[in-house]
Amino acid sequence: MQRDISVFAGDDASEQAHLVKSPIWEDNGGRIRLCYTALAHSANVTDHGSRVLSAIKARFGNGDEKGYVRLFPTESLDDGHAIMNHDAVYVAIKAIDRYAKDDLAKLGPQEVAAMLRSGTIDVQGASGDITIDRDGNPLRREIPVLRLTPYGATVFAAWSSPEPAGDTRQ
């Protein structure tokens, strides 16, 4: 009896996402699926129907003279690193905008880190809606799940939105 096999991995599987002529593994007629959670997905910044703000989409597409596509025409957004780096800086900027009370020239890494823990921060980033709690932890973030084909192509599979674990102590 033949069974389908699904393997789920973390975002490091994205390092295998590059097209190859020979398959990376024998998929037994499509019965073996490798899925992985991605850091971010390019659809958020490339699809017209996504909820990402137009100004942020322009930073990644052809809409901005200094957009990612124009500055790095041979690079792909598939690994999510550029999107996540954008969002890390964007969240820090939003925290500074919200909590900075002193001269901005005097802000250093310690002060910005403290601001990130000053209260809940909600940001509409390139990777989607981001909520950071007062401990600096992300809450209710949508995580893209991609499927990697034996030939190194990626296919969007689903969005996952894990709920934070509740307190099980009684």
ZANULO-883696 format. One record per residue (C-alpha): x, y, z; residue number from 1; residue in one letter. Coordinates in nm, 4 decimals. Layout:
! residues N
+----------+----------+----------+-----+-----+
|       xx |       yy |       zz |   n | res |
+----------+----------+----------+-----+-----+
|        X |        Y |        Z | NUM |   A |
...
+----------+----------+----------+-----+-----+
This chain:
! residues 170
+----------+----------+----------+-----+-----+
|       xx |       yy |       zz |   n | res |
+----------+----------+----------+-----+-----+
|   0.0000 |   0.0000 |   0.0000 |   1 |   M |
|   0.1354 |   0.3447 |  -0.0946 |   2 |   Q |
|   0.0785 |   0.6413 |   0.1330 |   3 |   R |
|   0.1255 |   1.0129 |   0.0920 |   4 |   D |
|   0.3954 |   1.1618 |   0.3108 |   5 |   I |
|   0.4032 |   1.5244 |   0.4220 |   6 |   S |
|   0.7142 |   1.6619 |   0.5885 |   7 |   V |
|   0.6988 |   1.9990 |   0.7670 |   8 |   F |
|   1.0167 |   2.1980 |   0.8291 |   9 |   A |
|   1.1190 |   2.5411 |   0.9487 |  10 |   G |
|   1.2269 |   2.8369 |   0.7387 |  11 |   D |
|   1.5800 |   2.6995 |   0.6844 |  12 |   D |
|   1.4292 |   2.4782 |   0.4141 |  13 |   A |
|   1.4066 |   2.7968 |   0.2038 |  14 |   S |
|   1.7802 |   2.7592 |   0.1383 |  15 |   E |
|   1.6930 |   2.4670 |  -0.0903 |  16 |   Q |
|   1.4552 |   2.6859 |  -0.2925 |  17 |   A |
|   1.6383 |   2.7323 |  -0.6197 |  18 |   H |
|   1.5529 |   2.5685 |  -0.9480 |  19 |   L |
|   1.7592 |   2.2635 |  -1.0401 |  20 |   V |
|   1.7591 |   2.0317 |  -1.3434 |  21 |   K |
|   1.7695 |   1.7086 |  -1.1436 |  22 |   S |
|   1.5279 |   1.6531 |  -0.8563 |  23 |   P |
|   1.6555 |   1.7077 |  -0.5017 |  24 |   I |
|   1.4607 |   1.3964 |  -0.3904 |  25 |   W |
|   1.2557 |   1.1250 |  -0.5527 |  26 |   E |
|   0.8949 |   1.2212 |  -0.4889 |  27 |   D |
|   0.7387 |   0.8852 |  -0.5763 |  28 |   N |
|   0.4908 |   1.0264 |  -0.8250 |  29 |   G |
|   0.3972 |   1.3325 |  -0.6201 |  30 |   G |
|   0.3234 |   1.1414 |  -0.3006 |  31 |   R |
|   0.5958 |   1.3118 |  -0.0943 |  32 |   I |
|   0.5413 |   1.6773 |  -0.0021 |  33 |   R |
|   0.7903 |   1.9010 |   0.1752 |  34 |   L |
|   0.6319 |   2.2068 |   0.3370 |  35 |   C |
|   0.8036 |   2.4711 |   0.5418 |  36 |   Y |
|   0.7175 |   2.7847 |   0.7310 |  37 |   T |
|   0.8588 |   3.0928 |   0.5653 |  38 |   A |
|   0.9770 |   3.4104 |   0.7318 |  39 |   L |
|   0.7556 |   3.6088 |   0.4957 |  40 |   A |
|   0.6012 |   3.5655 |   0.1531 |  41 |   H |
|   0.6550 |   3.7833 |  -0.1512 |  42 |   S |
|   0.2813 |   3.7782 |  -0.2333 |  43 |   A |
|   0.2260 |   4.0342 |   0.0400 |  44 |   N |
|   0.4281 |   4.2941 |  -0.1489 |  45 |   V |
|   0.3587 |   4.1858 |  -0.5068 |  46 |   T |
|  -0.0140 |   4.0981 |  -0.5155 |  47 |   D |
|  -0.2467 |   4.3905 |  -0.5759 |  48 |   H |
|  -0.5117 |   4.2330 |  -0.3525 |  49 |   G |
|  -0.2968 |   4.1955 |  -0.0398 |  50 |   S |
|  -0.3690 |   4.4119 |   0.2664 |  51 |   R |
|  -0.0162 |   4.5578 |   0.2728 |  52 |   V |
|  -0.0108 |   4.9358 |   0.2395 |  53 |   L |
|   0.0531 |   5.0674 |  -0.1128 |  54 |   S |
|   0.3522 |   5.2734 |   0.0040 |  55 |   A |
|   0.5193 |   4.9597 |   0.1397 |  56 |   I |
|   0.4433 |   4.7629 |  -0.1779 |  57 |   K |
|   0.6100 |   5.0414 |  -0.3753 |  58 |   A |
|   0.9308 |   4.9922 |  -0.1732 |  59 |   R |
|   0.9564 |   4.6401 |  -0.3084 |  60 |   F |
|   0.8204 |   4.6777 |  -0.6612 |  61 |   G |
|   0.8746 |   4.8899 |  -0.9665 |  62 |   N |
|   0.6617 |   5.1707 |  -0.8218 |  63 |   G |
|   0.9570 |   5.3259 |  -0.6415 |  64 |   D |
|   1.2746 |   5.4471 |  -0.8075 |  65 |   E |
|   1.4680 |   5.3075 |  -0.5099 |  66 |   K |
|   1.2475 |   4.9995 |  -0.4730 |  67 |   G |
|   1.3903 |   4.6552 |  -0.4065 |  68 |   Y |
|   1.3221 |   4.5267 |  -0.7599 |  69 |   V |
|   1.5090 |   4.8184 |  -0.9169 |  70 |   R |
|   1.8020 |   4.8102 |  -0.6746 |  71 |   L |
|   1.8365 |   4.4293 |  -0.6724 |  72 |   F |
|   1.6960 |   4.3112 |  -1.0080 |  73 |   P |
|   1.8520 |   3.9640 |  -0.9876 |  74 |   T |
|   1.7435 |   3.8925 |  -0.6292 |  75 |   E |
|   1.4278 |   3.7086 |  -0.5301 |  76 |   S |
|   1.1947 |   3.7884 |  -0.2409 |  77 |   L |
|   1.1129 |   3.4193 |  -0.1971 |  78 |   D |
|   1.3336 |   3.3626 |   0.1091 |  79 |   D |
|   1.1599 |   3.6454 |   0.2970 |  80 |   G |
|   1.4791 |   3.7969 |   0.4372 |  81 |   H |
|   1.4420 |   4.1392 |   0.2700 |  82 |   A |
|   1.0796 |   4.1619 |   0.3828 |  83 |   I |
|   1.1633 |   4.0658 |   0.7420 |  84 |   M |
|   1.4573 |   4.3096 |   0.7533 |  85 |   N |
|   1.2259 |   4.5844 |   0.6302 |  86 |   H |
|   0.9729 |   4.5009 |   0.9005 |  87 |   D |
|   1.2331 |   4.4902 |   1.1786 |  88 |   A |
|   1.3430 |   4.8445 |   1.0962 |  89 |   V |
|   0.9822 |   4.9561 |   1.0387 |  90 |   Y |
|   0.8694 |   4.8291 |   1.3818 |  91 |   V |
|   1.1640 |   5.0069 |   1.5464 |  92 |   A |
|   1.0731 |   5.3322 |   1.3666 |  93 |   I |
|   0.7096 |   5.3008 |   1.4769 |  94 |   K |
|   0.8198 |   5.2398 |   1.8385 |  95 |   A |
|   1.0430 |   5.5478 |   1.8251 |  96 |   I |
|   0.7592 |   5.7543 |   1.6752 |  97 |   D |
|   0.5288 |   5.6414 |   1.9541 |  98 |   R |
|   0.7536 |   5.6470 |   2.2608 |  99 |   Y |
|   1.0475 |   5.8839 |   2.1973 | 100 |   A |
|   1.0280 |   6.1815 |   2.4278 | 101 |   K |
|   1.3852 |   6.3094 |   2.4082 | 102 |   D |
|   1.6168 |   6.4328 |   2.1390 | 103 |   D |
|   1.6278 |   6.1641 |   1.8670 | 104 |   L |
|   2.0019 |   6.2214 |   1.8166 | 105 |   A |
|   2.0620 |   6.0818 |   2.1666 | 106 |   K |
|   1.8801 |   5.7520 |   2.0993 | 107 |   L |
|   2.0921 |   5.4394 |   2.0988 | 108 |   G |
|   2.0199 |   5.0661 |   2.0740 | 109 |   P |
|   1.9381 |   5.0373 |   2.4475 | 110 |   Q |
|   1.6768 |   5.3119 |   2.4305 | 111 |   E |
|   1.5126 |   5.1684 |   2.1195 | 112 |   V |
|   1.5040 |   4.8189 |   2.2750 | 113 |   A |
|   1.3339 |   4.9679 |   2.5815 | 114 |   A |
|   1.0776 |   5.1374 |   2.3574 | 115 |   M |
|   0.9978 |   4.8033 |   2.1930 | 116 |   L |
|   0.9041 |   4.6793 |   2.5420 | 117 |   R |
|   0.7111 |   4.9913 |   2.6450 | 118 |   S |
|   0.3696 |   4.8678 |   2.5367 | 119 |   G |
|   0.1854 |   4.6900 |   2.2605 | 120 |   T |
|   0.2884 |   4.8018 |   1.9124 | 121 |   I |
|   0.0685 |   4.7342 |   1.6086 | 122 |   D |
|   0.2231 |   4.7807 |   1.2640 | 123 |   V |
|   0.1045 |   4.7057 |   0.9126 | 124 |   Q |
|   0.4318 |   4.5715 |   0.7757 | 125 |   G |
|   0.5441 |   4.4205 |   0.4483 | 126 |   A |
|   0.4950 |   4.0715 |   0.5939 | 127 |   S |
|   0.1420 |   4.1558 |   0.7115 | 128 |   G |
|  -0.0037 |   4.2808 |   1.0369 | 129 |   D |
|   0.2470 |   4.2737 |   1.3232 | 130 |   I |
|   0.1636 |   4.3028 |   1.6923 | 131 |   T |
|   0.4455 |   4.3163 |   1.9475 | 132 |   I |
|   0.3521 |   4.2806 |   2.3167 | 133 |   D |
|   0.5156 |   4.4716 |   2.6017 | 134 |   R |
|   0.7704 |   4.1894 |   2.6461 | 135 |   D |
|   0.8851 |   4.2256 |   2.2843 | 136 |   G |
|   0.7118 |   3.9059 |   2.1667 | 137 |   N |
|   0.5110 |   3.8885 |   1.8432 | 138 |   P |
|   0.1422 |   3.8056 |   1.8785 | 139 |   L |
|  -0.1000 |   3.6491 |   1.6294 | 140 |   R |
|   0.1276 |   3.6846 |   1.3296 | 141 |   R |
|   0.0260 |   3.5140 |   1.0072 | 142 |   E |
|   0.2934 |   3.2700 |   0.8951 | 143 |   I |
|   0.3150 |   3.1595 |   0.5311 | 144 |   P |
|   0.3493 |   2.7875 |   0.4655 | 145 |   V |
|   0.5193 |   2.7012 |   0.1356 | 146 |   L |
|   0.5689 |   2.3728 |  -0.0449 | 147 |   R |
|   0.9073 |   2.2951 |  -0.1964 | 148 |   L |
|   0.8997 |   2.0841 |  -0.5121 | 149 |   T |
|   1.1707 |   1.8271 |  -0.5868 | 150 |   P |
|   1.3016 |   2.0680 |  -0.8532 | 151 |   Y |
|   1.3502 |   2.3520 |  -0.6018 | 152 |   G |
|   1.0453 |   2.5624 |  -0.6907 | 153 |   A |
|   0.8282 |   2.7035 |  -0.4150 | 154 |   T |
|   0.4507 |   2.6981 |  -0.4167 | 155 |   V |
|   0.2353 |   2.8871 |  -0.1694 | 156 |   F |
|   0.0346 |   2.6358 |   0.0385 | 157 |   A |
|  -0.1485 |   2.8227 |   0.3155 | 158 |   A |
|  -0.1414 |   3.0894 |   0.5836 | 159 |   W |
|  -0.1064 |   2.9704 |   0.9411 | 160 |   S |
|  -0.1962 |   3.1859 |   1.2364 | 161 |   S |
|  -0.1015 |   3.0100 |   1.5577 | 162 |   P |
|  -0.2705 |   3.1127 |   1.8769 | 163 |   E |
|  -0.0415 |   3.1847 |   2.1694 | 164 |   P |
|  -0.0387 |   2.9060 |   2.4251 | 165 |   A |
|  -0.2611 |   2.9845 |   2.7191 | 166 |   G |
|  -0.1620 |   2.9505 |   3.0818 | 167 |   D |
|  -0.2295 |   2.5860 |   3.1735 | 168 |   T |
|  -0.1424 |   2.6255 |   3.5424 | 169 |   R |
|  -0.4310 |   2.5805 |   3.7816 | 170 |   Q |
+----------+----------+----------+-----+-----+
